[in-house]
């Protein structure tokens, strides 16, 4: 059999394979260049970027928990101007598609950042409306469809030339409603899920571990939850959405949340995701993404599949949560 084609397109951006380094866990790519073959990745999401530099949260920032990792980084970054001047030129030499993760404290800050990124050499913008580790902006925009749509529209106008992928929050009461609202406001794709809001208590000091009390939970513990959300969102957008029913091609979904091995990634691709992002696994096992890419290729060869689109089994299970084939 011929070598399977692992390439995918997301909102017009070509990736050589469906494995993307998730925001906040891979720096700007150069940090891992001496450890793994970064050029083999499908894409790299930058750490969260804001218009102005941010120092991040004080106190504890990372805390291990069974089968997971709690983080409260607080979007520490040098600011978008410094990123474009110092980091982006080096990132462009790495090879993978470049996705800028855009965050902010209010709509004006998001818009100013989007304008700068629109004139830059990044391939796509990932609009972060789901970070639980900042006191303003972030997840506050991702919990409500109306606010999410308003922000999406502002960023879409400010960055009219870049594909826009909205990173959704698993903490939203109705993710499908948020996604539909963002789609109507100009989103080109979705990434799902960001971290789950969580916390830990230091029993010796008898106080919360994090100064902000709450933190974001990632890692294998959240994978079954994230997988279920991707499955349901695909059903809601591709099969059931009243407003989306007339769209000739429903918006693509990039799945993430606890992916560490090739089989984990295959689950998300079968659930309807066109690509996956890998985050915390890169801390525990730096070669995880290159191993996942190889594993997907091996699976496709073994099962006679030519393209990653053939991995999708979701169309055989209609409805957001119906698990009965052909029902």
C-alpha positions as CSV (number, residue, x, y, z in Angstrom):
1,X,0.0,0.0,0.0
2,X,1.1,3.6,-0.7
3,X,2.2,5.7,2.2
4,X,-0.9,7.3,3.8
5,X,-1.5,11.0,3.4
6,X,-1.4,12.6,6.9
7,X,-1.8,16.1,5.7
8,X,-4.9,18.2,6.7
9,X,-6.3,21.6,5.9
10,X,-7.8,23.8,8.7
11,X,-9.5,26.9,7.4
12,X,-7.2,26.9,4.3
13,X,-4.0,26.3,6.2
14,X,-2.1,23.2,5.2
15,X,-0.6,21.1,7.9
16,X,1.7,18.2,7.0
17,X,0.0,16.0,9.7
18,X,-2.8,16.5,12.2
19,X,-0.6,16.9,15.3
20,X,-0.2,20.4,16.8
21,X,1.8,21.5,19.8
22,X,-0.7,23.1,22.2
23,X,-0.4,26.6,23.5
24,X,1.5,27.1,26.8
25,X,3.2,23.7,26.7
26,X,5.8,24.1,23.9
27,X,7.0,27.7,24.3
28,X,7.8,29.0,20.8
29,X,9.1,25.7,19.5
30,X,12.8,26.5,19.7
31,X,12.9,25.4,23.3
32,X,12.3,21.8,22.1
33,X,14.4,21.9,18.9
34,X,17.4,20.2,20.5
35,X,15.2,17.4,22.0
36,X,12.8,16.4,19.2
37,X,12.4,16.9,15.5
38,X,10.2,20.0,15.6
39,X,10.1,20.2,11.8
40,X,8.0,17.0,11.8
41,X,5.0,18.5,13.6
42,X,1.9,19.6,11.8
43,X,1.7,22.9,13.7
44,X,2.8,24.9,16.8
45,X,0.5,27.1,18.9
46,X,2.4,29.8,20.7
47,X,2.0,30.4,24.4
48,X,-0.8,32.8,25.1
49,X,0.0,36.3,23.7
50,X,-1.4,39.6,24.8
51,X,-1.1,43.1,23.3
52,X,1.0,44.3,26.2
53,X,3.6,42.2,28.2
54,X,2.3,40.3,31.2
55,X,4.2,39.1,34.2
56,X,1.9,36.2,35.0
57,X,0.6,35.0,38.4
58,X,2.5,35.0,41.6
59,X,3.1,32.0,43.9
60,X,2.8,28.4,42.8
61,X,2.2,27.9,39.1
62,X,2.4,24.2,38.5
63,X,1.1,21.4,40.7
64,X,0.9,17.7,39.9
65,X,-2.2,15.7,40.7
66,X,-3.1,12.1,39.9
67,X,-3.3,11.6,36.2
68,X,-3.1,15.4,35.6
69,X,-1.4,18.8,36.0
70,X,-2.8,21.9,37.6
71,X,-1.4,25.2,36.2
72,X,-1.9,28.9,37.1
73,X,0.6,30.6,34.9
74,X,-1.5,33.7,34.2
75,X,-0.5,34.3,30.5
76,X,3.0,35.4,31.2
77,X,4.4,36.7,27.8
78,X,6.6,39.4,26.4
79,X,3.7,41.1,24.4
80,X,2.8,40.7,20.8
81,X,5.2,43.3,19.4
82,X,8.1,41.6,21.1
83,X,6.9,38.2,19.9
84,X,6.7,39.4,16.3
85,X,10.1,41.0,16.5
86,X,12.1,38.4,18.4
87,X,10.4,35.0,18.4
88,X,8.4,34.8,15.2
89,X,11.4,35.0,12.8
90,X,13.0,32.0,14.6
91,X,9.7,30.1,14.6
92,X,9.3,30.6,10.8
93,X,12.5,28.6,10.3
94,X,11.1,25.5,12.1
95,X,8.8,24.4,9.4
96,X,5.3,23.6,11.0
97,X,2.3,25.9,10.5
98,X,2.3,28.7,13.1
99,X,-0.8,29.5,15.2
100,X,-0.7,32.5,17.4
101,X,-2.8,32.1,20.6
102,X,-4.4,35.5,21.3
103,X,-5.6,36.5,24.7
104,X,-6.5,39.8,26.4
105,X,-8.2,41.5,29.3
106,X,-10.9,43.3,27.4
107,X,-12.2,43.6,23.8
108,X,-9.9,46.6,23.0
109,X,-6.8,44.7,24.1
110,X,-7.9,41.7,22.0
111,X,-8.5,43.9,19.0
112,X,-5.1,45.7,19.2
113,X,-3.4,42.4,19.4
114,X,-5.3,41.0,16.5
115,X,-4.3,43.9,14.3
116,X,-0.7,43.3,15.0
117,X,-1.0,39.5,14.3
118,X,-3.0,40.2,11.1
119,X,0.1,42.0,9.7
120,X,2.5,39.3,10.9
121,X,3.8,36.0,9.4
122,X,1.7,33.7,11.5
123,X,-0.6,31.3,9.6
124,X,-3.6,31.4,11.9
125,X,-4.9,33.0,15.1
126,X,-6.3,30.9,17.9
127,X,-8.7,33.1,19.9
128,X,-8.4,32.2,23.5
129,X,-11.7,32.7,25.2
130,X,-11.2,29.9,27.7
131,X,-8.3,30.5,30.0
132,X,-9.4,30.1,33.6
133,X,-6.2,31.5,35.1
134,X,-6.7,35.3,34.7
135,X,-9.0,37.6,36.6
136,X,-10.2,39.5,33.6
137,X,-10.9,38.5,30.0
138,X,-10.1,34.9,29.2
139,X,-12.7,32.4,30.2
140,X,-15.2,35.2,31.0
141,X,-15.8,35.6,27.3
142,X,-16.2,31.9,26.7
143,X,-19.0,31.0,29.0
144,X,-21.7,32.9,27.2
145,X,-22.6,32.8,23.6
146,X,-23.4,36.5,23.3
147,X,-20.2,37.7,24.8
148,X,-18.2,35.1,22.8
149,X,-19.8,36.2,19.6
150,X,-19.2,39.9,20.3
151,X,-15.5,39.3,20.9
152,X,-15.2,37.0,17.9
153,X,-16.7,39.7,15.7
154,X,-14.3,42.3,17.0
155,X,-11.3,40.1,16.4
156,X,-12.6,39.0,13.0
157,X,-12.8,42.6,11.9
158,X,-9.3,43.5,13.3
159,X,-7.7,40.4,11.7
160,X,-9.6,40.1,8.4
161,X,-6.8,38.3,6.6
162,X,-6.0,35.5,9.0
163,X,-8.0,32.3,9.6
164,X,-9.6,32.5,13.1
165,X,-9.8,29.4,15.3
166,X,-11.8,29.9,18.6
167,X,-10.5,27.9,21.6
168,X,-13.6,26.9,23.5
169,X,-14.0,26.4,27.3
170,X,-15.2,23.1,28.7
171,X,-16.6,25.2,31.6
172,X,-19.3,26.7,29.4
173,X,-22.8,25.6,30.3
174,X,-23.6,25.1,26.6
175,X,-20.5,24.7,24.4
176,X,-22.6,24.1,21.3
177,X,-24.4,27.4,21.7
178,X,-21.2,29.3,22.2
179,X,-19.7,27.6,19.1
180,X,-22.7,28.5,16.9
181,X,-22.6,32.1,18.1
182,X,-18.9,32.3,17.3
183,X,-19.4,30.7,13.9
184,X,-22.1,33.3,13.0
185,X,-19.7,36.0,14.1
186,X,-16.9,34.9,11.8
187,X,-15.0,32.0,13.3
188,X,-13.3,29.6,10.8
189,X,-12.6,26.7,13.2
190,X,-12.7,25.6,16.8
191,X,-10.2,24.0,19.2
192,X,-11.7,22.1,22.2
193,X,-11.1,21.8,25.1
194,X,-9.0,24.2,27.2
195,X,-8.3,23.2,30.8
196,X,-11.0,22.5,33.4
197,X,-11.3,24.9,36.3
198,X,-10.0,23.1,39.4
199,X,-8.0,23.6,42.6
200,X,-5.8,22.0,45.2
201,X,-5.3,22.6,48.9
202,X,-2.0,22.3,50.8
203,X,-3.1,20.4,53.9
204,X,0.1,21.2,55.8
205,X,-0.2,24.9,55.4
206,X,-4.0,24.7,55.4
207,X,-4.5,27.0,52.5
208,X,-5.1,26.7,48.7
209,X,-2.0,25.8,46.7
210,X,-2.5,28.7,44.2
211,X,-2.7,32.3,45.1
212,X,-5.6,32.6,42.7
213,X,-7.2,29.6,44.4
214,X,-8.5,28.2,41.1
215,X,-6.3,26.7,38.4
216,X,-6.6,24.8,35.1
217,X,-6.5,21.0,35.1
218,X,-5.0,19.3,32.1
219,X,-3.5,15.8,31.5
220,X,-4.9,12.3,31.0
221,X,-7.6,12.8,33.7
222,X,-9.6,15.1,31.4
223,X,-9.3,13.1,28.2
224,X,-12.6,11.1,28.4
225,X,-14.4,14.4,29.2
226,X,-12.7,16.3,26.3
227,X,-13.4,13.4,23.9
228,X,-17.1,13.4,24.8
229,X,-17.3,17.2,24.2
230,X,-15.6,16.9,20.8
231,X,-18.0,14.1,19.9
232,X,-21.1,16.2,21.0
233,X,-19.9,19.4,19.4
234,X,-19.3,17.7,16.1
235,X,-22.9,16.3,16.2
236,X,-24.3,19.7,17.1
237,X,-22.5,21.6,14.4
238,X,-22.4,19.1,11.6
239,X,-25.6,17.2,12.0
240,X,-28.1,19.2,14.1
241,X,-27.4,22.9,14.1
242,X,-30.4,24.8,12.9
243,X,-28.4,27.8,11.9
244,X,-25.5,25.7,10.6
245,X,-27.7,23.3,8.6
246,X,-27.3,25.5,5.4
247,X,-23.5,25.7,5.6
248,X,-22.1,23.7,2.8
249,X,-19.1,22.7,4.9
250,X,-19.4,22.9,8.7
251,X,-16.4,24.3,10.6
252,X,-13.6,22.0,11.6
253,X,-12.8,21.0,15.1
254,X,-9.3,20.5,16.6
255,X,-9.5,18.2,19.6
256,X,-7.3,18.4,22.7
257,X,-7.3,17.4,26.3
258,X,-5.1,14.7,27.9
259,X,-3.7,13.3,24.6
260,X,-0.5,11.5,25.3
261,X,-0.3,8.5,22.9
262,X,-1.2,7.7,19.4
263,X,-4.4,5.8,20.4
264,X,-5.6,8.9,22.3
265,X,-5.2,11.0,19.2
266,X,-7.0,8.4,17.1
267,X,-10.0,8.5,19.4
268,X,-10.3,12.3,18.8
269,X,-9.9,11.9,15.0
270,X,-12.6,9.2,15.1
271,X,-14.8,11.4,17.1
272,X,-14.8,14.1,14.4
273,X,-11.7,16.2,15.0
274,X,-9.7,17.0,11.9
275,X,-6.5,17.5,14.0
276,X,-5.3,17.3,17.6
277,X,-3.2,19.4,20.0
278,X,-0.9,17.8,22.5
279,X,0.0,19.7,25.6
280,X,1.0,18.4,29.0
281,X,2.4,15.1,27.5
282,X,5.3,17.1,26.1
283,X,6.4,17.9,29.7
284,X,6.3,14.3,30.8
285,X,7.6,12.8,27.6
286,X,9.1,15.3,25.1
287,X,9.0,12.9,22.1
288,X,5.3,12.3,22.6
289,X,4.2,14.2,19.5
290,X,6.6,12.6,17.1
291,X,5.6,9.2,18.5
292,X,1.9,10.1,18.0
293,X,2.5,11.1,14.4
294,X,4.3,7.8,13.7
295,X,1.6,5.9,15.4
296,X,-1.2,7.5,13.4
297,X,0.6,6.6,10.2
298,X,1.2,3.0,11.3
299,X,-2.5,2.6,12.2
300,X,-3.6,4.0,8.8
301,X,-1.3,1.6,7.0
302,X,-2.4,-1.4,9.0
303,X,-6.1,-0.6,8.3
304,X,-5.7,0.4,4.7
305,X,-6.7,4.1,5.1
306,X,-5.3,6.6,2.7
307,X,-6.3,9.9,4.4
308,X,-7.0,11.0,8.0
309,X,-10.5,12.0,7.0
310,X,-11.2,8.2,6.7
311,X,-10.6,7.9,10.4
312,X,-13.8,9.8,11.2
313,X,-16.5,7.4,12.4
314,X,-18.8,10.2,13.7
315,X,-21.1,10.3,10.7
316,X,-22.3,6.8,11.5
317,X,-23.6,8.0,14.9
318,X,-26.1,10.8,14.2
319,X,-27.0,13.3,16.9
320,X,-25.0,15.1,19.5
321,X,-24.8,12.2,22.0
322,X,-26.5,9.3,20.3
323,X,-24.3,6.2,20.5
324,X,-26.6,3.9,18.4
325,X,-25.2,3.4,14.8
326,X,-27.8,4.2,12.2
327,X,-30.4,5.4,14.7
